[in-house]
Amino acid sequence: MAINTNANTNTMAPSNVTAAALLAAQANDIAKLRDIQELLNKIFIRNKNQHRRSHWWKSLAAFRKQIGLLLHDLETKGKKKEDDVEARLRYWDDGCVHMWY
């Protein structure tokens, strides 16, 4: 699930993560996403008052929220699950990833 980087230039190649790949992810990959979410939650508990007006904090808050929603989509069961994950990934590609980076 990592983003590939091109060694010759400083640009980042797009990720090839699909909803099917996320839904077929192993348990340890999903556990890594949960660890990231827990780390972000701890950062927020400790630092939200100090950094809440910073420009980068808003992007971090959006990233934290989207990771939580992605994990919720991965853990729920249902027929529309793949469509929901695919829509979330498209939303990330359309306008969120550049803010988070």
Summary of the structure (lengths in Angstrom):
residues: 101
radius of gyration: 14.9
end to end distance: 15.6
largest distance: 43.2
contacts: 221
relative contact order: 0.14
helix: 70%
strand: 2%
